[in-house]
Structure formats: structure tokens, C-alpha cells
């Protein structure tokens, strides 16, 4: 009976230790998606900046075209 109790205790401790290890691993993997989120934010920022530059250049070019004598607008 003592051998059976010892085996049961070892199994219970092994299961408990495995659960603690899995919990620690899941806590350490909590920021796995942060790189993706940061990349999306950076790409969206550059897209917004590119759009603003496009609008500024487009308005400037249309202004130059309208100053040309005899030019017809789009």
C-alpha cells in the first residue's frame, strides 16, 4: 500500500509541476502578437503620410497646370 501511495503522490506532483510549467509558458508568450500590431500601425501611419503627400503634390501640380495659358482642366 505504501508503494501505491508513493506512486500516486509522484504522479500528482508531476501533473502539478507540468501545469505550473504550462502556465509559465503561456504567460511568457503573451506578447507574441505585439509585433504584428506594431507593424500594422507603422504601415497605416506611412500610408496616411503618403496620402497627405499625394494630396499636397496633386494640388500643387493642378495649380501649376491651371496657370498655363490655354490649358484646360481635367
Protein Blocks (a to p, Z undefined) as FASTA:
>chain_A
ZZmmmmmmmmmmmmmmmmmmmmmmmmmmmmmmmmmmmmmmmmmmmmmmmmmmmmmmmmmm
mmmmmmpghiacZZ
